Amino acid sequence: MNLPLLFLLLAGACAVGTVPPARRVARAGESPKSPRDGPGAPDQIELADDIELFAMCLTSGLPVSAAARAVSSAAGNSTVEHWRRIANLLAVGVAVDRAFLDVEHYPGFSDLARLVRRSADSGSAVAEGCQDLTSHLRQKAADQAVARAERAGVLMSIPLTGCFLPAFLVLGLAPVIIDLGADILSR
């Protein structure tokens, strides 16, 4: 085996081995989650589905606590802990606006908390506002997916620029320029 290649492979293995496993799987810009951090940010599509179910439960006549309990049993993976916490707080008699206080800093949940608080203060219907909220969350998730796809298209062009363009210059243009230069010098 080629000795420089062996050293390169060994250096790469050592570099990967020094990175803690939690940092290897964390996304760029994110810090790794520890168990004490609690549940993470909810997925916008799952949250939209959960809010839609919450609105259906309220429309059918369930109180907010029973609706939150029903949603917590059917919630998605990224939202289930948030809904369980809300349902448990409501089950022990915490006021509705206080039960949603823990999730107010998450996108989507903040709008729902504001909607529920406004309903508790003024008596407006929560279910009607939930429909607008779910359509907004779904549109936001679709926009983020399009942005990620566009970013991926740009990132996929980097190898094309870095590999194929120099190869075209060296293998395509260089022989033509050398041939033209040789024709000019021979005259």
Order of alpha helices (4+ residues) and beta strands (2+ residues): alpha-alpha-alpha-alpha-alpha-alpha-alpha-alpha-alpha-alpha
